[in-house]
Amino acid sequence: MRYELRLMDTVSGVGCFAAHPGPNLSFNEMLDHLRAQPLDDFMHQHLLAKLGEHRTKKVEKLMDEACRDGVVTDPVLAALLYEACLGHERLAHLLPRMARCDAEALSAHTPALHLRSHILPDQPLHNAWTMLMQRNIVGHEPLPAPETLDLAEPYARESLPGPAITAAEIRARLAPGLPEPKPRRPAAETCAHALERLTAKNVFLGPEMAHKACLSPKALLRHWMVDVSIKSGRMAYTLSGLQTSYGRGLDLDSARASYAMEVAERVSSYASLGQRAISGLAFECPVTRGAQAELAGQNALDLSRLRLEAPYRGQTLHWMPAQERTATGIAPALIPVQLVYLFANLDEQSLVSALGSTGLASGNTLEEAKVHALCEVIERDAEAVTPFALSRCFRLEAADERVAKLLADIEACGMSVWFMDCTPEFGVPCYKAILTGRHGDVNKGMGAGLCGPRALVSALTEIPYPYPGPASAPAPEGLPVRRLEDLPDFSTGSAEGDLLVLEETLLANGLKPVYAELTRRDLGIPVVRALVPGLEMLGDFDRFSRLPPRLYANYLRHFGRS
């Protein structure tokens, strides 16, 4: 089977892609393919979308084919139809027909977690809470006080996390033994090295171009091609498609290095996988198939530690080598391939509904890549657990000439940018930059890292709003002003030192980072995927989301109810 990656939508400046099967396949041909390969998530999701376009009578006819006289005769089709009724509003009135089927039994015949989520007894309660929080975090709607809500508490208050150990405390404790400061490789050198390797691999499609849809003074984009092949169990397919990577910065070298390293990261994050190994890496990478319990002796990642939308139920998965950072050092581990690579459509059920690029990062060194990856994980987690509150917001002034000029130019265009402090309880600086459009649309960028000023500038330049562009709505009145240079800075001057502070901060709070290396043999540019079990993996909420316990705790603290 041939699949093509196509851009379906852009949300908050992030492209949403879907895999489309080869041309000229009828609905029935695609359905026959799915019956033969029921865990092919690409085909499953494509057919699920197609069902939303069908006339109601056609869907009802398919229901008659899948269930005859109350007996499921085609479980793959029945599971697909059940999910279509859950996911497509125009088919919701048909849900009672499918509800006569055993959702638990059907959930074994689909790669998606829709039915596994649907059968959770408390999922309606979590849906109510996550939608309430989504309107606050994304739309800035005020949160009602707990006592005014007609909602049961999603968690017992005594089970919620308490005080944390902060990065400031860890930085102070480690200070005497930190590595000597080591200057980062200049952006021009980073860019030249990455472009040389990528050009030799013939990755790019066309020249670099200016990118105007963000608040970065220098912004570039470049197109490139993904083309991989997969053999997994009953499945064999190719995946190809046009991709675009973006680079932002206060100067041209930084913007160019940014997109070049992102291309290196993304090229490395699509796997060419055979039945027994992942090919093309700078090291041997065997793939092991089995359930977590069967691989306990190999330190397989405990999936119960992850913030999943539906619990892991012992399904057979594909695993690859990883490293777990523990209190005593680095330990070999195994991690599911699908939690590492993008669009990893394997012959197994999905653990998450939509795994993105969070925790994927490249660097001049492996330590640098790990620092970038951990900061992304912390950023996404902070976004998911921090309610919007004006009490955390501020305007910015800067002594730094380049940042001061950017802020002045933005104001001169009639645009008002403001910021929210999203620093989590363990104290790694994290900021959200906000620009509200004239029609109430909220445009935001996020940044996290040990250096607060750098994290904030990263958030500012990430805002997906044209620059120069149309005037925005004004910032809320009465916000305090903070100086860029007064923001906390716990960085150490070296990637090795920063990594030590980040890892020790996480470990002090009961969180063990896990890394899978993705460095390719033909590029030689270090790339990793970092995962921190216990932190939130997804920043957006949908009908399958579980309310993060720390978001609920922060909501209670906001109203002084903790």
N, C-alpha and C positions, 0 to 999 in steps of 0.2 A: 504494500500500500504506500502511496505517496501522499504526504501531507504538506501543505503550504501554510506558513505563519502569516496571518493577515492582521493588520491594525483594525480593530473594531470600534474603538472609542479612545478618548483622552480624558482622564479625570485628574484634576489638580496638576496638570502638566505631565502626568505619567501615562504612557501608552498602555492600552489594554489589548492584548493579542489573543487570537484563537486559531487553532489548527483546523484547516479545511481539507477534506479528503480530495483525492484526484478528481479531475473533471469528468463530466458525463456519467456520473453514477446516479441511478434513480434512488428514491427513498427506500424501495424494497430491496435493492441491491445493498445499500448501506446497512439496512436492518439485518439482512442475511449475514453480512460481515460481522456485525455485533453479536449475533447469535453464536457464531463460530469462535469469536474472541470477545467474550462478554466483559472483560476488564480493560478493553481498549478505551481509555478515557477520552481520547481525541474524538473518536467516532461517537462515543456516548454523548459527549457535550454537544457535538454538531447536531445529532438527531434530536436532542432535547430542545435545542434552539429551533429546529425545523418544526417540531410539534407545535410550538407557539404560533406558527404561521398557518397551520392547518385549519380548515373549516371545522366547526364543532361536530358536524355529522361525520366527518372523516375520523375524528378522534374517537367518537362513540363507536364507530365500526371497528376500529382497532381494539377498543376495550372488549367488544364482543369476541374478537379473535383471541385475545389474551386470556379471557376468563369465560368459561362455558359452564352454565348451570352452577355457578358459585365455586367452580374448581379452576385453579390457575393451570392453564395448558401451555402457556408460553411465558415463563418467569422473567426472561430478559426483557421482553416487550412490556409485561405487566409492571416491572420495576420502573421502566422508562416512563410509562404513562402516569404512574403514581407520582413520580418526581415532577412531571410536567404540570400536574394539577397543583402541586405545592409551589411551583416556581413561576407559573404564568397566571397572572390575575384573571385573564379572560377564560381560563379553564378551571378556575377555582370552584365553580358551581358543580363540576363533575367529580369533585373530591369524594363526596359520599359514596359514589359508585366504587371507587378504588379502595375506600376505607374498609370495604367488606373483605378485602384481601389481607393476608397476614403480612404486615409491613416488616416484621422481624425476619420472617422467612425470605421475603423478597430482597431484603438488604444484602443478602449473600450473592445476589445476581447482578450487582451494579458496582462499578468502581467508585462511584461518588458516595459522599457521606450524608446525603440528603435524608435518606430514610433512617440511618443510624442516629441522626440528630433528631428527627421527627418523633421517634419513639421514646426519647428521654422524657420521663414524667414531668420534670420541672422546666422543660424547654420553653413553654409559653411564658412562664415567669421571667426567664432570662431574656426572651424576646422583648417583653415589655420594658425591662430595665435597659437593655442595650439601645432600643430605639429612643428612649428618653435621653440617654447619655449622648447618643449620636447627634440628636438635635442641638444639644448644648455644645459639644466639642466642635462639630462641623458648622452648624448654623448660628452659634452663639446665642441660642435661646436661654434665658435665665432658668436655673434649676429651682424646682419647688422644694421647700423644706421637707424633711422626712415625715414629719407628723401630718402634713397635708396630703400625702399620697395614699391612695387606696391600693397599695401593693405590699405583698408580703416581703419580708426581708430575704434576700437571696442567700445570705450567709449569716450564721450566728456571729454576733459581734465579738465574742471571746475567741473566735477562730481567726480573726483578722490579724495581719502582721503588725508587730509593734515597732519600737524605735530601731533605727538602723545604724550601722557603723559607716561613717562617711569617708569619701575620698580624701578630704582634708586631714582626717585623723591618720589614715593609712600613709599619706604622703609624708606627714611629719614623722611617723614611726620609721619609715624606710629611708629618710633623708641621709643618715650617715653612711649607708651602704649602696646608694644609687650609683649607676655607671656615670662616668664623666660625660658631660654634654658633647654631642656629636652633631655638627651641622647637617641638615637634610641636604640631599642632592639637589642642586639648583633646578628650577623648573625647566629651563632650556635644555639641560642635559637629560633630564627625565624624559622630556618630550622627544628629543632626538633619538634616544635609545629605543623607546617604544615604537616610534614611527618606522624606524629602520627595520625592526623585527616584524612588524605588522605588514609593511610594504613587501618584504621578502616573501611573506606567506600569501600575498595577493588577496588580502582580506577586503580592501576598500572598493567601493563602487562610486567613483567620482571624487571630486576635490572637496576640501573643507569649505563650509559656507557659514556666513554670519547667521546668528540665531538672535532674533529680536524679541522673543516672547518670554523674557525674564528680566529681572531688575539687576542684572550684572552689567557693569560697564564694558566688559569684554566677554562675548559669548559666541561659541562656535558649535557647529554640528557636522557630523560626517556619517554617510551611509556605508553600511557594510553588509556582508551576506553570511547567513548561517546555513550550514549544510552538513547534516549528520545522519548516520544510519544506526538503527537499533535492532537488536535481536534479543527478545526476552520471552522465554516460555513459548506460548503459542503465537506470539506477535513478532512480525518482521516488517519494518517500515523505514522510510526516509523522511526527514523533516528539513525543509529549506524555507528561506524567506528573507526579505529585506528588513534590516534593522537600522536604527538610528541612535547614535550616541552623542551626548552633549557635553560641552566643557564650559565652565564658568570661572571667572576670576577677575581680580582687580587690574590685571595686566594681561597682555596677549600670550606671553609664555605660559602663564599659569592656566589660562583657558585652554591652550593647546595641549598642555600636559594633562589636563583634566579629562579631555575627551579621549586622548590617546590611551591613557591608563584605563578608562572605562571600557574602551573597545577591547583591550587586552583582557580585562576582567570578564566581559560578556562572552567573548570568543571562547574563553576557558570554561564558561559555565554551561555549555551545551555538550552533553556527553555523546561520544560514539561508543556504543556498548554492545559487546557480544554476550554470549550465554554465560561466559565465565570471567570476563574481565572488561575493564574500561580501557580503551586504547588511546594512544597519543599522549599519555602523561609522561612526565620526566622520571617516572619510577614505575615499578610494577604495581598494578592496582587490581587485585582479584576481587571478584564479586561473589559473595556467599548468600545462598538462598535458605531461608528458614524463619521460624517464629522466634521472637525475642527469647522465650524461655529455653529454646533449644540451643541458643548461643550465649547463655549466661556465662559460661566458662571463658568466653572471649571478650568479656566486658562490653557486651552489646548495650547500647544506650537504653536506659530504663525509660520507656515511652510514657509511663505514668507520671514522670516528672515534667513532661511537656504540657504547655497550656493548649491542648487540642480542643477542637469543637465537639468531637465525639470521642469517647474513650477507645483506646486500642483494645481489641478483643482477641488477640492472639493470632491474627492473620499472618500468613506467610509473606515475607518481604524480601527484597534484595538489599544486602548490606555491603558497605565498603569500609576500608580502613580509615581510622580517624585517631585523634589524640585528645585525651581529656586532661585538663589542668587540675591537679589536686593539690592538697596542702603539702605534699611531699615531692611534687614535681610533675612530670609528664608521664601519663600512662597510656599504652595502646588501647584502642577501643574500636568498636564497630558502630556505624551510623547508617540509617536507611538512605539509599541512594536518592530516593525521591525528596529527601529533606536537604539535599546538597545541590543537585543540578536543576536548572530551569527546564520546564516542560519535559520532565522525566516521566514519560508515559510508559510504565512497565506493566508486566502481566501480574498485577496485584491491585489491591484496593488502596485508595488515596487516604492519607492520614489527615490532610488539611484540604480545605476547599479551594484555596488560591494562594499557593506559595509564591511570593515575589522574590525580589533580589536582596531583601534585607539580610545583612550579614555576609554578602559577597563583596570582596574587596581585593584590589591588587596593590602592590607596593614595590619600591626599589629593593626592599629586603623582605624576608618572610615576616620579621617582627613588625615592620611598617604595615604590611598587609593585615596582620592580626589586629593592630591598633585601629586601623580604619574600619575593619569588620566589626570589632566590639563596639566602637562608637556608633555604628549604624544600628546595631541591635539595641543598644541603650536608647538611642533616639526614637526608634519605633516603639519600644516599650513605654517610654515617657509619654509619647503621643497618645497611647492607648489607655493610660491610667491617670491622666491629668485632666480634670474637668476645667472647662473654660471659666475663668473668674477675672473680672476687671481688677480685683485686688492684687493680682499677680502681674498686671500689665504696666508698661512704661513706654515713654518716648526715649530717644537716644541722642546724645551728642558725643562728638569724638574729637580728640586732639590729633589723631592720625590724619594726615592731610588727604590721603586718598579716600578714606571712609567719609571724612567731613565733606569732601567735594561731592561724593556720590549722594549723600543725604541731602545736600543743598540742591543738586541737580534734580533729584526726585521731587523735592518741594517746589522747585521752579516750574515743574511740569504740572503742578496742581494735584500731585499725588501725596497722600499721607500714609507713611509707614509707621507702625507701632509694633511692640513686642510683648511677648508673654514669657515669663520665666517658668519653664516646665521641668526644672531640675528635680529628679526623683529623690526619694528619701535617702539614698546612699550617696548623694552629693556630687555626681558627675555633672558639670554644667550642661544644661540643655535649654535651648530657646526656640520659640516659634515666632517668626516674623509674619506680620499680618498686614494686608492691604484689602480694604473693603471697596468693592465697585459701587458705582452709582445706583445699581439696581439691587444692592444687598448681597451680591455674590462675595463670598469670603475666599480670598486668595492667600495661600500661606506657604511658607518654607520652613524647614526644620533643620536644626544643627545641634550636634552634641560632641563633646570632647573635653579633655582635661583643661585645655586653654579656653576659658569662657569667651574672650574677645574673638578668637578665631571661629568658635562655634556659632556665635551670633552673626558674624559676617557671612558665613556659609549659609545660614538661614535666610539672610537678607537677599543674597544674590540668587537664591533658588526660587523666589516667589515667581510663579508663572503669570506674569502680567507684562504687557508690551512696554518697552522702554526705548525711546520716549513713547508715551502712550496717552490715552485719554485721562482726564482728571478723575480722581477717585472720590469716594465719600470721605469726609473728614474723620480723623481719629477721635475716639471718645474724649470728651472734655475732662480736664482735671487730672490727667495722668501724670504721675511723677516723671522726672527726667533723670536718667542714669548716664554716667560717663562710660564709654566703651572701656577705657583703661582701668576703671574701677571694678570691672567684672572679675570674678574669681579665676585664678590661673594656677592649676596644680601640675602643669606640665613640667618635665624634667630636663628638656633639652636634647633628649635622644629617644629613638623609637623603643630601644630596649628598656629604658627607664619608665617610659609611659606605659608600656605593656605590663611591666611589673606592678605599677600602681593600680592599673585597671584590674588586672587579674586578682591581686591581693584584696582589693575592695570588694569584688564579687565574692571571693572565697570567704571573706569575713562575714558576709551576709548569707552564707549557705548556698551560694550559687557557683557551680563548676562549669567554666567554659569548655566547649568541645569544638575542635577544629578539624575540618577535612581539607587537605591540600589539593588544589586543582591545577598546579603549575604544569604547563604543556611543554613537551620536549622541543617542539619547533619554535616556541617563543622564548622560553627561559625567563619569563617575567613572573615573579611569585604571585600566586592567587590563592585565596582561602575562602571557605565558607565557615563562618563562626555561628555557633548556636549556644544559647545560654538557657538550659532547662530551668523553668521557673519564671523567666521573663516572658512578656507577651510577644508573640510572633507576628501577629497581624494588627495593623493600626486602624483598620476600618471594620465596622460592624455590619452584619447582615442577619438574615433569619436563622442562620446556623451558629451564630456567635454565642459564646458564654460570657457573662459579665465578668470582667477581671476582678478578683477579690480586692486588689489594691486600688482599683478605681472606686469601688464601693467604699473602701476605707477612707480614701481622699474626699469623697463626697460627704461622708459623715463629718470628717474633720473640718470641711468648709463651713459647716453649720454648727461646729462646736459640739458634735454629738459623739465623738469617738470615746 
